[in-house]
Amino acid sequence: MIRSIVRGTGHYLPDIIVENSDFLTHDFFENEGKKSKKNNEEIIRKLQEITEIKRRRYVKSSMLNSDIGTFAAQNALSDAKIDKENIDYIITAHNYGDIHSGSHQSDMMPSISARIKHKLNIRNSRCRPYDMIFGCPGWVEGLILADQLLRSRHARNILVIGSEILSRVVDPYDRNAMIFSDGAGAALLSAEKSDQNIGILHYDSQCDNNEELYYLTNGPSVNPDYKDSKINIRMNGRRIYEYALTAVPKLLKKTIDDADLSIKDIQKILIHQANAKMDHAILKRLLELYGQNTDDDNQLMPMTIQELGNSSVATVPTLLDRLLKGQLPGHCIQTGDSILLASLGAGMNSNALIYRFP
């Protein structure tokens, strides 16, 4: 039987570290278009309490999204030790394409995958570049597509990348700007014949695109006098939180159950680093669905949001690479371990995938 196996992983973290204290001089506005009456110390303290974010990473002004996606891809290729000319597909998850510093305009033509292929100097014309526009769950959805292509024998090697520069699409007057960051992660998947139940075991996706569609979108600045950009992330945090706690735990349990597994068979859960309070609440509800103790979730669910912020499609592949490279203190992976990858984002789209290490 054909199995989809992760051969290598890589990620890229920008050099610029932005501390919470760097926002002390910002002018924050409320949704009504009026300057906030709360002092910045209080705004920052409350956001850190909820999200646990202490700092985040931003790219240099000279870098593009396709650049950092290329860096992550190069690291994954080096880890996999596979000739780049043997890649059949490049699947790149993102939301905004390339945005040049100062332009505030999204550029997706040619596609980011095609640009990354070009920057990797891949000459193979049979290597197809696909862009995955699926909100924050895009990288996990890219793995799902890759598995289908590998199992159907349409490919032998697929590079799946998640890359985003959110520092150029945040509203500088919106306190939610403190949540978002930049980064990229990648994995190289290969088809392998095996009778063992290894690699990608099972997955599921759920897309609620009715009234949920505009919980996370783009819009004008909360400051009516700010005209530099119309591409600003607008987020209804309360609605997203309520949706996540209602829909995501059930989807995760369904994915585990449909794979004929139990929560006890899962060694680690790598969940999209959107909001620490929300992630902990999702895990708590999932464990409760199985009647499990919820006091020791730190060992089950490693986190990076405190130091890296929310880099959208890059959070899960970055988590995975850091886990496999021993860069998450207290967490490790052994042969035979199963992990659950999960994500939620714009749409609202959510997904889950179970992977077992050979």
Secondary structure as UniProt FT lines:
FT   STRAND          2..12
FT   STRAND          16..19
FT   HELIX           20..23
FT   TURN            24..25
FT   TURN            31..32
FT   HELIX           40..51
FT   STRAND          55..58
FT   TURN            61..62
FT   HELIX           65..80
FT   HELIX           84..86
FT   STRAND          89..93
FT   STRAND          97..98
FT   TURN            101..103
FT   HELIX           112..119
FT   TURN            120..121
FT   TURN            125..126
FT   STRAND          128..132
FT   TURN            136..137
FT   HELIX           138..151
FT   TURN            152..153
FT   STRAND          157..165
FT   HELIX           166..168
FT   TURN            172..173
FT   HELIX           175..178
FT   STRAND          182..193
FT   STRAND          199..207
FT   HELIX           211..214
FT   STRAND          216..219
FT   TURN            224..225
FT   STRAND          232..235
FT   HELIX           237..258
FT   TURN            259..260
FT   HELIX           263..265
FT   STRAND          268..271
FT   HELIX           276..289
FT   TURN            290..291
FT   TURN            295..296
FT   HELIX           297..300
FT   HELIX           305..308
FT   HELIX           312..314
FT   HELIX           315..324
FT   TURN            325..326
FT   TURN            329..330
FT   TURN            335..336
FT   STRAND          338..345
FT   TURN            346..348
FT   STRAND          349..356
//
